[in-house]
Amino acid sequence: MYVCGHPPMATIMRNILEYLEKTAKRVPDKAAFVCGDDRITFSELRRRAAAYGMRIAEMAQHVTLRPVCVIGERNIDTLVCMLACVYSGNFYVPVDPSLPKDRIKKMLDGVDLIGAVCCGGERYEDDRLLFSDVYKPDMCGQTAADSCAPADPGSFGKTCSFDPLYGIFTSGTTGEPRLVVKSHDAMIRFIDMFTQMFGFEETDILGSQLPFYFDASSKDLFCCLKCGLTVHIIPAKYFSFPQFLLRYLISEKITKIIWVPSALSLVADTDSLNVFGIPAALKKVFFVGEQMPVRQLNYWKNLMPEAEFINIYGTTETAGNFLYYIYDKILPEDRRLPTGLPFPDTKVFLLKEDGSLVQGPGEQGEICVVSSTLSMGYYGRPEMTEEVFVQNPFAAYREIMYKTGDIAVYDADGNICWISRRDFQVKRMGYRIELSEIETVLGAIEGIRECCCIYNEENKKIVFFYQAQKDLKKEIGKQVRLKLPKYMFPSQYIRLDVMPHNANGKIDRKKLYQM
């Protein structure tokens, strides 16, 4: 018996790892992740992650709640290290190992790391790589504790639901990377809601496309830990060859996928479903990260009418997503796909520039969200956090609202329809990019007086305009390759004798779009 509505403590989830602890007991020998010829069961995943976590805790002298950078490829070893950071009582920060070293250094300079783990590959020379020897294959041999025994209750057992789980880098409006931190509680709430809404089950086989440093990949990981389903980490090269991709989906009987639209569009543009076959086991297709073109979506829907196609929308500043749209009818190709309706336990507003609410269809406003799945803000940047995580002006009590910076309208059915970014932040290849970050990097080149980036939404191209006395394409190309990830590479460099300005003295972007 209990009173006053307080459940027994045993039913309260405080830590995302409780998913893994319970699943490893329920289905210890079931495959959790498959990556090429490598696979790992839930019991082995739990055993290795817990053992590595104990090692990290020892090396960190049992300091907790600090970020640990994980630099690794998209494979099982990196997943183990990410979970190990959580078992140590800290939180993980995944970083793309293919990024230029200058870029990684810039990202990590603003973060008070307790250490970092390199999961194979090139070692990054940095004084903060305190845990460079934590990842060793022989560390978790059969001498470790029994696979179904409870994890060390030290650091892991003390973690609270409101403690940080992981951090993800995103671009800042100043051109500086910023680290968004997510709590255990926010992710638990989202995963419980997401898996229940869309029927994720132990029998599902999830085909994973997204790299671990892309925030949307967290759904693959935590749906797996909660439900006991199997995740196949599909080789990245297959997403350039539709025949290999579809053969994989068919042969492995993939039932659900959460992909960026560009991967789905490639299949549609090459008519690969007709040429290479229909993945009959595929029952739910989620697309995330950018707008899904209606023409390509109609292609999938027409050839796979029994499958469910779902647009999910969120931002890095929330755990998971907060809008969804189930595509249950064919739309005209010239229509913009609705972003959708709010998830349960979520309030979404469209706010006009004067702070009032958008009331009807067609009028634009900024998407603002109130939810139990909001992130904890930007690590070490309270001023920046306070700019976008604000008091809900329509509540007479304390209620935090996140201002996304995305502009949208309501359609006639009450769906929110995304239009664009409020600032010059864009989404390209599934990544959120701050154009000013490109301008900051390339504007530092000697000889460039002024510069500006614009994004052509129609052809998905970034165009870099610069004012200089001579052609600097060679120098620009060198800096692009050294300091920017590939998805931020401009498609075109255009030299101008004079940069156009408006009446306020600012660069006239409208004129640049017309060039």
N, C-alpha and C positions, 0 to 999 in steps of 0.2 A: 504493500500500500504506500501511496505517497499523496500529499495534499498540496493545495494551492497551485496545481497545474505544473509542478516541477517533476519531470520524469526522472527515473533512476539514472545515476551518473553513467552507468554502463551503456546507456542508449545514446549518449551524447557524443558525436564525433568531434574530436578536437584537432585531428591531424589527418591529412590526406593519405598518409601511409597506412591508416587503418583499413583502407580499401584493400591494399596489397596483403596486409596481415590476414585478413579474413578470407580473401580469395585464395591465398596460398594454402590455407588449411582445407578449403572446400574442394579445390581442384588442383592439387599440388603438381601433378604430372602433365597438366594441360599446357600446350604451347602458348606463351604470352606474346612473344614477338618472333617473327621470322624475317631474316635478312639474308637473301641468297641462300648459301649452304649453312648459314649460322642460324640457330634457333635457341630459345631459352624458355624453360618452363617457369610457372609462377613461383614454385618453391625455390628454384635456383636463382631466379631474379631477386627474390626476397633475401636469400642467404648471402649472395654476393654484395648486394647493395648495403645490407646491414653490416657486413664485415668491413667493407670499404668505409662506411660511415663511422664505425668505431675507430678506424685508423685515422681518419680526418680529425675526429674529435680529440684523439690523443695528440696529434701533431699541432692542433690549434690550442692545446692546453685547456680544452673543454670550454673555450669561449664560444658563445652561441649568438644567434640572431644576426649574423654578419653575412655579407655576400661572398660566395665562392664562385669564381669564374670557371666555366667548363668549356674548354676549347677542344672540339672533337668533330669527327665526321658524322654523317647521318647513319648510325649503326647501333647495334645493341650495346656495345661497350660504352658509348657515350650516354645512353639511357641509364645504364647501371650507375655511372658516375653522378648523373644528375640526381637520382634518387638517394645516392649515398650522401650527398650534401645535406639532404633533408633529414636523413637518419642521424647525421652528426649534430642536429639541432640548429643548423644554419639554412641558408637558402641559396639556390643555384642561379647562375646567370649564364645562359648559353651564348656562345660567340662563334661566329662563322670562321673556321680556320683558313678559308680562302681569301679573306679580306686582306688588303695591304697592311703591312705591319704598322705603318704610320696611323692608319685608321683605327686599328685595335688599340694602339697606345693612347690615342686621343679619347677613345671610349672609356678606357679603364682609368685614365688619369683623374676623372671626376668621381671615382667610386672608391670608397674605403674598403678595399678587399681585405679579407683575412687570408686569402690565398687563392690558388688556381690549380686546376687539374688539366693536364694535357693527355688526352686519350689517344695515344699513338701519333704517328706522323711527326711533323717538324716540331721541335721544342722551341718555344718562344722565350728568348732571353729576357728575363724580367725579375727584379728582386722579389716581387710578390709571388713568384711561383713556389710557394713554400711546400706544396704538396706534390711536387713533380714525381716523387717516387711512390705515391699512394696507389697508382694504378699498375698493379703487377698481376699477371695471370695466376701465379702460384700463391697469392695472398689468401685466396678463398678456396683452398683445397678441401678435401673431404674431412680434414681435421676440424673444420669449423663446426659450430653448434648445429644440432639437428635442424633440418629445414623447416619443420613446423613448430620449433620452440619459439617462445616470445622473443622479440628483439631486445637488445640491451635497454633497460628502462631508463638509463641515464638521461642523455640529451634528448632522445626521441620522446621519452615519456613525459618530459617537462614542457614540450611544445604545446602552446595554446592555439585555439582556433583563430585568434586575431593576430597571430605571429605571421611574418612573411614566409611565403612558400617558394616563390621564384621572382626573378626580375627579367624584364625584356627591354632592350634598347629601342628607342624610336627617335626620329629626328626632332630637334627643337626649332622654334621659330627664330632663334638667333643663329642657326646653323650649327649648333652644338648638340651632340647626341645626349639624350637624357634617358635615365633608367626608370621605367615604370615598375612598381612593386605590387605583387598580388598576394593576398592573404590566403591561408588555408580555408577559412570560413567562406570567403567569396567563391572560391573554386568548388568547394564541396556543395554549396547551395546551387551553383550553376550546373554541375555535373549531375546531381540528383534530379534536377528539373529537366535537363536536356535529355537524359537517357530515358526518363519516364515518358516525356512528351512524344518521343520519336521511336519508342519501342526497341531500344538496344537490349540485346539478350546475350546470354552465354554462348549460344550457338552461332552468333554473328562472326563473320570474318571481314575485318576492316582493311581496306587497301589504302595505305598511307602514302601521300605525295609530298607533304610539306616538310621543309627543314626545321630542325628543333629551335632555331633562333627566330623562327616565324611564329608569332604568338598563337595562331590558330591551330598549330600542331598539338597544343596542350589537350585538345579534345580527344585526339587519338590516344594519347598516353593515359589520361585519367578515366576515359570510358573503358579502356582495357582493364585498368586496375579495379574499377568498381564492379563491372559486369562479368569479368572473367572471360571476355571474348578474346580472339586472337587477332593481332595486328600484323599485317605483312608490310614491311618497309620496302616498297617497290623501287627498284633501281632507277636513279635519276635519268639515266640515258634512255630508258624506255619512253619517257615523256617527249622525246624527239622523234620517236618511231612508233606511230599508232599501231602497226601490225604487232609489234612486240608487246605493247601495252595491253591491247585487247586479248591477245593470246594468254597473257598472264592473268587477267581478270577472269577469263573463261576457265583456264586450267586449275586455278586455285579456288574457284567458286566464291569469289569476293561478293559479299552481300551489301556492303555499305561503303561509300567513299565520301570524303570531305576534301574537295579540291578547289583550286583557284580556277576561274572560268577559262583561262588560256589553255589549260590542259584539255578541257571538254571541247573547246572551240577547235583545237587541232584535229580531233577525231571527226568533228562535223565537217570541217573544211576539206578534208580528204575523203569524205564519204566512206570512212573506214568501217562503220557498222555494217554496211552492205557488202563491203569487199572482204572483210576478215571475220565477220560473225558477230552475233549478239551475245553479250554476257548475261545469260538467262537468269543466273543466280542473283544478279544485282537488283535489289529492291528499293534502295533509297540512295539518292544522289544529292549531296549538299554542295553548294558552291558559295565561296566566301572570299573576301579580300578585295573585290572590285566588281564592277557591273558586269553581269552576264548578258551577252548580246542575245536578243530575242530570236534572231534567225537561227543561230546555232542551237539554242535551247529547243526551238520547235523541231529541229532535226532529230534530237534525242527523244523528245516526247512522242513524235510520230512513229518512230521505229521501236520504242520501248514504252507503249501505253500503260503497261501494268506497273511500271516503276513510278516512284514518287520523287519529284524534283522540288527541292527546297532551297530558297535563297535565305541565307542567314547573314545578318549585319551586326557588327559591333566595332569597337575601337580597342586599341591597346590599353586604354585607361579603364576598361572593364574586364572582368573575368568572363571569358566566353563572349556571348552575343546577347543583344537585347531586342532585336527585331527579327521577324521571320515572315516568309511568304511562301505558301505552298502553291506551286504552279499546277493548277488543276484544269486549266483551259488554255487553248491556243490563242496567243495574242498576235495582232498584226505586227509585222517586222519593224514598222516605223515607230512602234510604241516603246517607251521606256519601261523596263521591268519594275514593278512595285518592289520597294524594299520591305514593306510589310507592316505587321502589327506587333505591339510589344509582347515580350515573353511574360508569363505570370510573375507576380511579385515585382513588377516593374512599371514605372510611370514614365512616359515619354511625352515631351512638349515640343512644339515649334514656337520659338520666340522671335518676334519681330525686333528690329533694331531699337525701337522705342521701349522694349521690355514687355510689351503686351503679347497676349497669346494669339497665334493664328487660329481663326475659328472655322474657316471653310476651305474648300478646294481651290487650288490655283495660286494662293498667296504664299510667298516664300517666307521661311523662318529658319532659325538655327535649331538643329536637333539638340535637345537637352534631356538628360535622363536622370531619374532617381531610382536607385536599385540597391538591393542588398549585395549585389555582385560588383559594386564599384571597386576600383583598385585603391591602394593605400596612398597613391600619389607618386611624385617624382623623388627618387632617393637623393637626400641631401640638398633638395631645392625647395624649401618651404614657400618661398615667394612665388615661384612658378606654379606650385601646387595650388596656392590660394587664388591664383588668377582664373583657374578653370574649374576647381572644385569649390563651389560657392553655396551660400545659403539659398535654398529654394524661396524665391520671393513670394510665392503663393502659399507658404506655410507659416503659421503663427508660432511654430515650435522649431527646434533645431532639426533641419533636414537638409542633407548635402545633395546638391545637384551638380552633375558634370556637364559642362558646355563643350560639345564635341567640335565645334568649328565647321561642321558639315551643314550645308544648306539643303532644305527639302521642301516639298509641298504635300498636301493631302490630295489624293485622287477622289473620284466620286464615290468610291466604296469605303472611304475612310482609311485606306492604306497610306502610309508615309512613303513618298517617292524621293529618293536621293537625287539631288541636282548637281552639286559641286562642293568644293571646299570653300569656306568663307575667306580664308587667306590664300596663299599660293602653294599650299600643300596639295599634292596630287597622289593618286594611286596608280601605280604602273606595275604590271607583272605581279600583282598581288601585294606589292609593298607600298607602304605609305612613305612618300618622299617629300622632303621640304626643299623646294627649289632654291631657297636662300642658302642652303648648305652647299650646293654646287657653286653658287655665286661666290660664296666665301672662299672656297678652295681655289677656284680658277681666277678670281679677282685679285689674288695675291701674286699672280704672274707679272713679272716686270714688263712694262710696256702697255699693260691694259689700264685704261683710265677709268672706264665704267663698263659694267656688264649687267646682263639680265637674262634669266632663263624663262622661257614660256613653254607650256605644254599643249600640244595639239591633241585634243581629246579624240578627234576622228581617226587619226592614224597612229595614235599612241606614241608620238615622238616628242622628245625634249629637244628644243632648239636653243642654243647658246649664242646670244648676241654680245659682241664686245666692241668697244671703241678703242682703236689703236692706230698708230701711224703706219704700221706694216702688218703683213700677214703673220699670225702667230699660231697657226694650226698645229705645227709640229710641237711647239712647246706646250700647247694646251693638251694635245693628245698624250704627251708624256705624263703630265700631272694627273690627267684623268685615270690613266692606268695605275699610277702609283698610289693615289689617295682616295679613289672612289670605288665602291662595289659595282659590278657590271650592270645591275638594274638601274643605276643612276647615271650611266654613260649618256651624254647627249648624242643625238642622232646626227646633228648638224651644227657646224660652227659658222657664224656669219659675222664678218668684220664690217663695222660702220665707221664712216668718217666722223659723224656726230650722232650721239645718242639722242633720240627724241625725248622731250620733256613736256609735261602738261603745265597748266597755269599755276599749280602749286609747287612747281620746281621738282616734281617727282618724275621718274622715268615713265614715259607714256606707254604702258603695256598694250593698250588698245591699238596704237599705231604699229607696234611690233607684230601683233597678231595679223595685221593687214598686209605685212610685207611678204 
